[in-house]
Amino acid sequence: MTTPATKMFNLAKTFPSMKGQAAIGQELPPWDANFVDSWAASGAPSEGQRVTAQFLLAVWDPKQEWKSGRFDIMKALKIWDEKHLEAFLAWASNPWWP
């Protein structure tokens, strides 16, 4: 059985800038939303990584007010490269929430 954390881990891995970042493949459990949020709000990630983290957090819990800010689709579409857009469109073609 696939857990919500495993689903999020697998989704996060589809975004090249998230591989090996902010608990994505570095820690157990493989997905820790609060850790990702703290990392994204810290100023350490690039703008592309931050907007990607915001997207992932919005999938995890769209009603939560995250420290890193709300996901802005228009900003993401402006920043993301082709690989990131492909990852987003793959999710958006059949969206799911844990």
N, CA, C and O atoms as a GROMACS GRO file, in nm:
protein
  392
    1MET      N    1   0.083  -0.119   0.000
    1MET     CA    2   0.000   0.000   0.000
    1MET      C    3   0.088   0.125   0.000
    1MET      O    4   0.184   0.135   0.077
    2THR      N    5   0.055   0.218  -0.085
    2THR     CA    6   0.129   0.343  -0.094
    2THR      C    7   0.073   0.443   0.004
    2THR      O    8  -0.047   0.473   0.004
    3THR      N    9   0.160   0.496   0.089
    3THR     CA   10   0.118   0.596   0.187
    3THR      C   11   0.115   0.734   0.123
    3THR      O   12   0.178   0.753   0.019
    4PRO      N   13   0.044   0.830   0.182
    4PRO     CA   14   0.047   0.968   0.131
    4PRO      C   15   0.189   1.024   0.125
    4PRO      O   16   0.224   1.094   0.030
    5ALA      N   17   0.270   0.995   0.226
    5ALA     CA   18   0.409   1.045   0.226
    5ALA      C   19   0.489   0.987   0.110
    5ALA      O   20   0.571   1.057   0.050
    6THR      N   21   0.467   0.861   0.079
    6THR     CA   22   0.537   0.799  -0.033
    6THR      C   23   0.491   0.860  -0.166
    6THR      O   24   0.572   0.883  -0.255
    7LYS      N   25   0.361   0.885  -0.178
    7LYS     CA   26   0.310   0.950  -0.300
    7LYS      C   27   0.373   1.087  -0.318
    7LYS      O   28   0.411   1.124  -0.429
    8MET      N   29   0.385   1.163  -0.209
    8MET     CA   30   0.444   1.296  -0.217
    8MET      C   31   0.592   1.287  -0.251
    8MET      O   32   0.643   1.366  -0.331
    9PHE      N   33   0.661   1.192  -0.191
    9PHE     CA   34   0.803   1.169  -0.221
    9PHE      C   35   0.820   1.142  -0.370
    9PHE      O   36   0.908   1.199  -0.434
   10ASN      N   37   0.735   1.055  -0.425
   10ASN     CA   38   0.744   1.020  -0.566
   10ASN      C   39   0.712   1.139  -0.656
   10ASN      O   40   0.775   1.157  -0.760
   11LEU      N   41   0.614   1.220  -0.617
   11LEU     CA   42   0.582   1.340  -0.693
   11LEU      C   43   0.699   1.438  -0.688
   11LEU      O   44   0.739   1.491  -0.792
   12ALA      N   45   0.754   1.461  -0.571
   12ALA     CA   46   0.865   1.556  -0.555
   12ALA      C   47   0.984   1.515  -0.641
   12ALA      O   48   1.052   1.600  -0.697
   13LYS      N   49   1.010   1.386  -0.650
   13LYS     CA   50   1.124   1.337  -0.730
   13LYS      C   51   1.108   1.364  -0.879
   13LYS      O   52   1.207   1.360  -0.952
   14THR      N   53   0.987   1.392  -0.925
   14THR     CA   54   0.968   1.421  -1.067
   14THR      C   55   1.017   1.560  -1.104
   14THR      O   56   1.032   1.591  -1.222
   15PHE      N   57   1.041   1.645  -1.004
   15PHE     CA   58   1.091   1.781  -1.027
   15PHE      C   59   1.242   1.779  -1.007
   15PHE      O   60   1.290   1.758  -0.896
   16PRO      N   61   1.319   1.801  -1.114
   16PRO     CA   62   1.464   1.791  -1.104
   16PRO      C   63   1.527   1.873  -0.992
   16PRO      O   64   1.622   1.827  -0.928
   17SER      N   65   1.476   1.991  -0.966
   17SER     CA   66   1.538   2.077  -0.863
   17SER      C   67   1.512   2.029  -0.721
   17SER      O   68   1.571   2.080  -0.627
   18MET      N   69   1.424   1.932  -0.705
   18MET     CA   70   1.391   1.884  -0.570
   18MET      C   71   1.464   1.755  -0.534
   18MET      O   72   1.464   1.716  -0.418
   19LYS      N   73   1.525   1.690  -0.630
   19LYS     CA   74   1.596   1.565  -0.601
   19LYS      C   75   1.710   1.592  -0.504
   19LYS      O   76   1.797   1.676  -0.531
   20GLY      N   77   1.710   1.522  -0.394
   20GLY     CA   78   1.814   1.538  -0.293
   20GLY      C   79   1.801   1.661  -0.207
   20GLY      O   80   1.892   1.694  -0.131
   21GLN      N   81   1.689   1.731  -0.216
   21GLN     CA   82   1.668   1.854  -0.140
   21GLN      C   83   1.560   1.834  -0.033
   21GLN      O   84   1.467   1.756  -0.050
   22ALA      N   85   1.574   1.906   0.075
   22ALA     CA   86   1.468   1.923   0.175
   22ALA      C   87   1.391   1.796   0.207
   22ALA      O   88   1.268   1.793   0.194
   23ALA      N   89   1.461   1.695   0.247
   23ALA     CA   90   1.401   1.568   0.289
   23ALA      C   91   1.349   1.486   0.172
   23ALA      O   92   1.285   1.382   0.194
   24ILE      N   93   1.374   1.528   0.051
   24ILE     CA   94   1.333   1.450  -0.065
   24ILE      C   95   1.445   1.351  -0.093
   24ILE      O   96   1.542   1.382  -0.163
   25GLY      N   97   1.430   1.232  -0.039
   25GLY     CA   98   1.529   1.129  -0.061
   25GLY      C   99   1.645   1.132   0.037
   25GLY      O  100   1.741   1.056   0.020
   26GLN      N  101   1.639   1.217   0.139
   26GLN     CA  102   1.748   1.227   0.234
   26GLN      C  103   1.713   1.170   0.371
   26GLN      O  104   1.802   1.127   0.445
   27GLU      N  105   1.589   1.170   0.405
   27GLU     CA  106   1.549   1.131   0.540
   27GLU      C  107   1.428   1.038   0.536
   27GLU      O  108   1.359   1.029   0.434
   28LEU      N  109   1.403   0.972   0.644
   28LEU     CA  110   1.279   0.897   0.662
   28LEU      C  111   1.196   0.970   0.766
   28LEU      O  112   1.252   1.010   0.868
   29PRO      N  113   1.069   0.988   0.747
   29PRO     CA  114   0.995   0.947   0.628
   29PRO      C  115   1.040   1.028   0.507
   29PRO      O  116   1.100   1.135   0.520
   30PRO      N  117   1.011   0.976   0.388
   30PRO     CA  118   1.060   1.042   0.268
   30PRO      C  119   0.994   1.178   0.242
   30PRO      O  120   1.044   1.254   0.159
   31TRP      N  121   0.886   1.208   0.307
   31TRP     CA  122   0.820   1.338   0.289
   31TRP      C  123   0.788   1.395   0.426
   31TRP      O  124   0.721   1.331   0.507
   32ASP      N  125   0.836   1.514   0.451
   32ASP     CA  126   0.809   1.585   0.576
   32ASP      C  127   0.772   1.728   0.538
   32ASP      O  128   0.860   1.811   0.515
   33ALA      N  129   0.642   1.756   0.532
   33ALA     CA  130   0.593   1.886   0.484
   33ALA      C  131   0.648   2.002   0.566
   33ALA      O  132   0.683   2.105   0.510
   34ASN      N  133   0.656   1.986   0.697
   34ASN     CA  134   0.706   2.096   0.780
   34ASN      C  135   0.853   2.123   0.753
   34ASN      O  136   0.896   2.238   0.753
   35PHE      N  137   0.931   2.020   0.731
   35PHE     CA  138   1.072   2.036   0.696
   35PHE      C  139   1.086   2.105   0.561
   35PHE      O  140   1.166   2.197   0.546
   36VAL      N  141   1.009   2.062   0.463
   36VAL     CA  142   1.012   2.122   0.331
   36VAL      C  143   0.973   2.270   0.340
   36VAL      O  144   1.036   2.355   0.277
   37ASP      N  145   0.870   2.300   0.417
   37ASP     CA  146   0.825   2.438   0.434
   37ASP      C  147   0.934   2.523   0.498
   37ASP      O  148   0.962   2.634   0.451
   38SER      N  149   0.995   2.475   0.604
   38SER     CA  150   1.102   2.550   0.670
   38SER      C  151   1.219   2.574   0.576
   38SER      O  152   1.274   2.684   0.571
   39TRP      N  153   1.256   2.472   0.501
   39TRP     CA  154   1.364   2.484   0.403
   39TRP      C  155   1.329   2.588   0.298
   39TRP      O  156   1.410   2.674   0.265
   40ALA      N  157   1.207   2.580   0.244
   40ALA     CA  158   1.165   2.673   0.139
   40ALA      C  159   1.158   2.817   0.189
   40ALA      O  160   1.182   2.910   0.112
   41ALA      N  161   1.126   2.836   0.316
   41ALA     CA  162   1.117   2.970   0.374
   41ALA      C  163   1.251   3.024   0.421
   41ALA      O  164   1.261   3.142   0.456
   42SER      N  165   1.353   2.941   0.423
   42SER     CA  166   1.482   2.978   0.482
   42SER      C  167   1.566   3.073   0.398
   42SER      O  168   1.657   3.138   0.451
   43GLY      N  169   1.536   3.083   0.271
   43GLY     CA  170   1.620   3.164   0.183
   43GLY      C  171   1.731   3.082   0.117
   43GLY      O  172   1.801   3.133   0.030
   44ALA      N  173   1.748   2.957   0.158
   44ALA     CA  174   1.853   2.871   0.102
   44ALA      C  175   1.824   2.825  -0.041
   44ALA      O  176   1.915   2.823  -0.123
   45PRO      N  177   1.700   2.789  -0.073
   45PRO     CA  178   1.674   2.738  -0.208
   45PRO      C  179   1.669   2.850  -0.311
   45PRO      O  180   1.651   2.968  -0.278
   46SER      N  181   1.684   2.811  -0.436
   46SER     CA  182   1.666   2.906  -0.546
   46SER      C  183   1.517   2.940  -0.556
   46SER      O  184   1.433   2.876  -0.493
   47GLU      N  185   1.486   3.041  -0.636
   47GLU     CA  186   1.345   3.078  -0.656
   47GLU      C  187   1.267   2.963  -0.719
   47GLU      O  188   1.151   2.940  -0.684
   48GLY      N  189   1.330   2.892  -0.811
   48GLY     CA  190   1.264   2.777  -0.873
   48GLY      C  191   1.237   2.666  -0.773
   48GLY      O  192   1.130   2.604  -0.777
   49GLN      N  193   1.332   2.641  -0.685
   49GLN     CA  194   1.311   2.539  -0.582
   49GLN      C  195   1.201   2.582  -0.486
   49GLN      O  196   1.119   2.501  -0.444
   50ARG      N  197   1.200   2.710  -0.451
   50ARG     CA  198   1.098   2.759  -0.357
   50ARG      C  199   0.958   2.746  -0.416
   50ARG      O  200   0.867   2.699  -0.348
   51VAL      N  201   0.940   2.787  -0.542
   51VAL     CA  202   0.808   2.777  -0.603
   51VAL      C  203   0.767   2.630  -0.620
   51VAL      O  204   0.649   2.596  -0.610
   52THR      N  205   0.863   2.543  -0.646
   52THR     CA  206   0.834   2.400  -0.655
   52THR      C  207   0.792   2.345  -0.519
   52THR      O  208   0.696   2.269  -0.510
   53ALA      N  209   0.863   2.384  -0.415
   53ALA     CA  210   0.824   2.343  -0.279
   53ALA      C  211   0.684   2.394  -0.246
   53ALA      O  212   0.605   2.322  -0.185
   54GLN      N  213   0.654   2.517  -0.285
   54GLN     CA  214   0.520   2.572  -0.260
   54GLN      C  215   0.414   2.490  -0.332
   54GLN      O  216   0.306   2.465  -0.277
   55PHE      N  217   0.443   2.447  -0.454
   55PHE     CA  218   0.348   2.362  -0.526
   55PHE      C  219   0.326   2.231  -0.450
   55PHE      O  220   0.212   2.189  -0.429
   56LEU      N  221   0.435   2.167  -0.410
   56LEU     CA  222   0.424   2.039  -0.338
   56LEU      C  223   0.346   2.056  -0.209
   56LEU      O  224   0.264   1.971  -0.174
   57LEU      N  225   0.371   2.163  -0.139
   57LEU     CA  226   0.299   2.188  -0.013
   57LEU      C  227   0.151   2.215  -0.040
   57LEU      O  228   0.066   2.176   0.040
   58ALA      N  229   0.121   2.280  -0.151
   58ALA     CA  230  -0.020   2.304  -0.187
   58ALA      C  231  -0.092   2.173  -0.219
   58ALA      O  232  -0.210   2.158  -0.189
   59VAL      N  233  -0.020   2.079  -0.280
   59VAL     CA  234  -0.079   1.947  -0.304
   59VAL      C  235  -0.101   1.876  -0.171
   59VAL      O  236  -0.206   1.816  -0.149
   60TRP      N  237  -0.002   1.882  -0.083
   60TRP     CA  238  -0.010   1.815   0.046
   60TRP      C  239  -0.127   1.865   0.129
   60TRP      O  240  -0.205   1.786   0.183
   61ASP      N  241  -0.140   1.998   0.140
   61ASP     CA  242  -0.249   2.058   0.218
   61ASP      C  243  -0.277   2.198   0.165
   61ASP      O  244  -0.215   2.294   0.209
   62PRO      N  245  -0.370   2.210   0.071
   62PRO     CA  246  -0.397   2.339   0.008
   62PRO      C  247  -0.456   2.444   0.101
   62PRO      O  248  -0.455   2.563   0.068
   63LYS      N  249  -0.507   2.405   0.215
   63LYS     CA  250  -0.569   2.500   0.308
   63LYS      C  251  -0.470   2.554   0.411
   63LYS      O  252  -0.498   2.654   0.478
   64GLN      N  253  -0.356   2.490   0.424
   64GLN     CA  254  -0.255   2.529   0.523
   64GLN      C  255  -0.187   2.660   0.481
   64GLN      O  256  -0.158   2.681   0.363
   65GLU      N  257  -0.164   2.747   0.578
   65GLU     CA  258  -0.085   2.868   0.554
   65GLU      C  259   0.060   2.833   0.580
   65GLU      O  260   0.103   2.827   0.696
   66TRP      N  261   0.137   2.810   0.475
   66TRP     CA  262   0.276   2.769   0.487
   66TRP      C  263   0.366   2.889   0.507
   66TRP      O  264   0.339   2.996   0.453
   67LYS      N  265   0.473   2.872   0.584
   67LYS     CA  266   0.571   2.979   0.607
   67LYS      C  267   0.636   3.024   0.477
   67LYS      O  268   0.672   3.141   0.463
   68SER      N  269   0.652   2.934   0.385
   68SER     CA  270   0.718   2.966   0.258
   68SER      C  271   0.628   3.043   0.162
   68SER      O  272   0.675   3.089   0.058
   69GLY      N  273   0.501   3.056   0.194
   69GLY     CA  274   0.408   3.131   0.111
   69GLY      C  275   0.318   3.040   0.028
   69GLY      O  276   0.336   2.919   0.022
   70ARG      N  277   0.222   3.104  -0.035
   70ARG     CA  278   0.126   3.031  -0.117
   70ARG      C  279   0.183   3.008  -0.257
   70ARG      O  280   0.262   3.088  -0.308
   71PHE      N  281   0.141   2.898  -0.316
   71PHE     CA  282   0.182   2.865  -0.452
   71PHE      C  283   0.115   2.960  -0.550
   71PHE      O  284  -0.006   2.982  -0.543
   72ASP      N  285   0.192   3.016  -0.642
   72ASP     CA  286   0.144   3.107  -0.745
   72ASP      C  287   0.172   3.042  -0.880
   72ASP      O  288   0.287   3.038  -0.926
   73ILE      N  289   0.068   2.992  -0.943
   73ILE     CA  290   0.083   2.918  -1.069
   73ILE      C  291   0.145   3.006  -1.177
   73ILE      O  292   0.226   2.957  -1.256
   74MET      N  293   0.110   3.133  -1.183
   74MET     CA  294   0.164   3.220  -1.287
   74MET      C  295   0.315   3.240  -1.268
   74MET      O  296   0.390   3.242  -1.366
   75LYS      N  297   0.357   3.255  -1.145
   75LYS     CA  298   0.500   3.268  -1.116
   75LYS      C  299   0.573   3.139  -1.153
   75LYS      O  300   0.680   3.142  -1.213
   76ALA      N  301   0.514   3.027  -1.117
   76ALA     CA  302   0.576   2.897  -1.147
   76ALA      C  303   0.591   2.878  -1.298
   76ALA      O  304   0.697   2.835  -1.344
   77LEU      N  305   0.488   2.910  -1.374
   77LEU     CA  306   0.494   2.892  -1.518
   77LEU      C  307   0.601   2.981  -1.581
   77LEU      O  308   0.660   2.946  -1.683
   78LYS      N  309   0.626   3.094  -1.520
   78LYS     CA  310   0.731   3.186  -1.568
   78LYS      C  311   0.871   3.134  -1.535
   78LYS      O  312   0.965   3.153  -1.613
   79ILE      N  313   0.885   3.069  -1.420
   79ILE     CA  314   1.017   3.026  -1.369
   79ILE      C  315   1.056   2.887  -1.416
   79ILE      O  316   1.172   2.864  -1.452
   80TRP      N  317   0.962   2.793  -1.415
   80TRP     CA  318   0.996   2.653  -1.442
   80TRP      C  319   1.050   2.632  -1.582
   80TRP      O  320   1.004   2.694  -1.679
   81ASP      N  321   1.149   2.543  -1.592
   81ASP     CA  322   1.200   2.502  -1.722
   81ASP      C  323   1.112   2.388  -1.777
   81ASP      O  324   1.012   2.351  -1.715
   82GLU      N  325   1.150   2.335  -1.892
   82GLU     CA  326   1.070   2.232  -1.959
   82GLU      C  327   1.048   2.108  -1.872
   82GLU      O  328   0.937   2.056  -1.866
   83LYS      N  329   1.152   2.061  -1.805
   83LYS     CA  330   1.140   1.940  -1.722
   83LYS      C  331   1.044   1.963  -1.605
   83LYS      O  332   0.965   1.875  -1.572
   84HIS      N  333   1.049   2.081  -1.544
   84HIS     CA  334   0.959   2.112  -1.433
   84HIS      C  335   0.815   2.126  -1.483
   84HIS      O  336   0.720   2.081  -1.418
   85LEU      N  337   0.799   2.189  -1.600
   85LEU     CA  338   0.665   2.201  -1.658
   85LEU      C  339   0.609   2.063  -1.691
   85LEU      O  340   0.490   2.038  -1.670
   86GLU      N  341   0.692   1.974  -1.743
   86GLU     CA  342   0.647   1.838  -1.772
   86GLU      C  343   0.601   1.768  -1.645
   86GLU      O  344   0.498   1.700  -1.646
   87ALA      N  345   0.676   1.783  -1.537
   87ALA     CA  346   0.638   1.720  -1.409
   87ALA      C  347   0.505   1.776  -1.360
   87ALA      O  348   0.418   1.701  -1.315
   88PHE      N  349   0.489   1.907  -1.368
   88PHE     CA  350   0.364   1.970  -1.326
   88PHE      C  351   0.248   1.924  -1.412
   88PHE      O  352   0.142   1.888  -1.360
   89LEU      N  353   0.266   1.924  -1.544
   89LEU     CA  354   0.158   1.885  -1.634
   89LEU      C  355   0.120   1.739  -1.618
   89LEU      O  356   0.003   1.703  -1.634
   90ALA      N  357   0.216   1.654  -1.587
   90ALA     CA  358   0.185   1.513  -1.561
   90ALA      C  359   0.093   1.502  -1.440
   90ALA      O  360  -0.003   1.425  -1.442
   91TRP      N  361   0.123   1.578  -1.335
   91TRP     CA  362   0.034   1.576  -1.216
   91TRP      C  363  -0.100   1.639  -1.252
   91TRP      O  364  -0.205   1.584  -1.218
   92ALA      N  365  -0.098   1.754  -1.320
   92ALA     CA  366  -0.221   1.828  -1.350
   92ALA      C  367  -0.314   1.752  -1.444
   92ALA      O  368  -0.435   1.776  -1.445
   93SER      N  369  -0.259   1.662  -1.524
   93SER     CA  370  -0.344   1.584  -1.615
   93SER      C  371  -0.428   1.480  -1.541
   93SER      O  372  -0.528   1.430  -1.594
   94ASN      N  373  -0.387   1.448  -1.420
   94ASN     CA  374  -0.463   1.355  -1.336
   94ASN      C  375  -0.434   1.390  -1.190
   94ASN      O  376  -0.370   1.313  -1.119
   95PRO      N  377  -0.482   1.506  -1.145
   95PRO     CA  378  -0.445   1.555  -1.012
   95PRO      C  379  -0.499   1.467  -0.900
   95PRO      O  380  -0.604   1.405  -0.911
   96TRP      N  381  -0.424   1.465  -0.794
   96TRP     CA  382  -0.461   1.389  -0.673
   96TRP      C  383  -0.409   1.466  -0.552
   96TRP      O  384  -0.316   1.546  -0.562
   97TRP      N  385  -0.472   1.442  -0.439
   97TRP     CA  386  -0.430   1.498  -0.312
   97TRP      C  387  -0.428   1.385  -0.210
   97TRP      O  388  -0.514   1.298  -0.211
   98PRO      N  389  -0.326   1.388  -0.122
   98PRO     CA  390  -0.317   1.278  -0.024
   98PRO      C  391  -0.434   1.276   0.073
   98PRO      O  392  -0.439   1.190   0.160
   0.00000   0.00000   0.00000
